[in-house]
Amino acid sequence: MSNETRHLIAGNWKMNGALQEAKDFMDAFGQNPSPDHVEIALMPPFTLLHSMSDRLASMGIMLGAQNVYNEDKGAFTGSICPLMLRDAGCHYVILGHSERRSIIGESNAKIRSKMNASWLHGLEPILCIGETLEQRENGVTNIILAEQLAILKGAPKGAPLTVAYEPVWAIGTGKTASTEQVTETHAFVHQELQRLGHDCRVLYGGSVNPGNAEELMSCPGVEGALVGGASLKADSFMDIVNATVKAVS
């Protein structure tokens, strides 16, 4: 990762948030100055993208989506294409989240096709990878992560990309990987990315909160966080941002 690349704190609202809640969040969050050392992004539901876009841009916050379809247009009822996300002001798009892998059944091949479509239209994927508790206990974490990262083979060199390591067993459970586990796993992910010819940020995700953010963001190889529940409240999300600023300053 380039030394000039800032840490990224990205808030994934998942299937939460209505218009008034979004307005309240932006009113509260907007009272805080934007930090110089940390980039901030929010990924609200599709229904809020247009209504939040201009306000977030004026606050210096990047906008992202939680998913995208791999076609430009057509008879794909209920789907959102990359051009629509760009029209709404998006820069990022989350792909391969464990909830979509396990609940929706998205395959690595499908995720790669979405990445290709995203790159074609100037979106930066945040590729999520992670192992289940059973896989970690069986000692196959690195094998699983390598399989998930293998979709980057043949990807355009220099294509915009962020990777988020999220141990599935730590997402929304209140459990957080130890600093030793985070450091060790991020080292492996960076090694794999270099082997595949990619140099990009690697975020940590999995029950990141104001209480553990500074310690996690201080781990070698961690260049930001993908935050779930703690990003829904402006105060807790800002606390995470501030903890990251402290960790990297």
ABEGO torsion letter per residue (X at the ends): XBAABBBBBBBBAEBBEBAAAAAAAAAAAAABBBBAABBBBBBBBAAAAAAAAAAAAAAGBBBBBABBBABABEBBBGBBBAAAAAAAGBABBBBGBAAAAAAAGBBAAAAAAAAAAAAAAGBBBBBBBEBBAAAAAAGAAAAAAAAAAAAABGBBBGBBBBBBBBBAAABGAGBBBBAAAAAAAAAAAAAAAAAAGBBBBBBBBGGBBAAAAAAAAABBGBAEBBBBAAAABAAAAAAAAAAAAAAAX
